[in-house]
Amino acid sequence: MPSMTLRVLLPFEIFADETGVASIVVETAQGAYGLLPRRLDCVAALVPGILSYESAAQGEVFVAVDEGVLVKTGLAVVVSVRRALRGTDLARLRDTVEQEFLTLDAQEEEMRTAMARLETGFLRRFATLAERP
């Protein structure tokens, strides 16, 4: 039976590069999806959650991932996410996702809102300057 290769990419490093992967389970906004080697090629948007994969060398492995994207082409699966943590305790990883990843997302949303207000104020002031003769 063929096996897959799995690469988990972070913005500044390769988090995992695994070979001999028999199956992968990821979480999307539509629910959890399982990938097997002969599955058709696909792309999926990931939500913060637990990615699990099974390999002959390591058994079942759990990785907490932030939002990102998964691309499967042939036997190669590439997952690109902002943050990832590996662990053996599934309950602790789930808590990490809820506490760290979702809290940071809320903080980033507040920051984006503040930046949008600043940009809007700047544009209004710039428009009033442009209207003056």
Summary of the structure (lengths in Angstrom):
residues: 133
radius of gyration: 20.0
end to end distance: 75.8
largest distance: 75.8
contacts: 362
relative contact order: 0.16
helix: 32%
strand: 47%
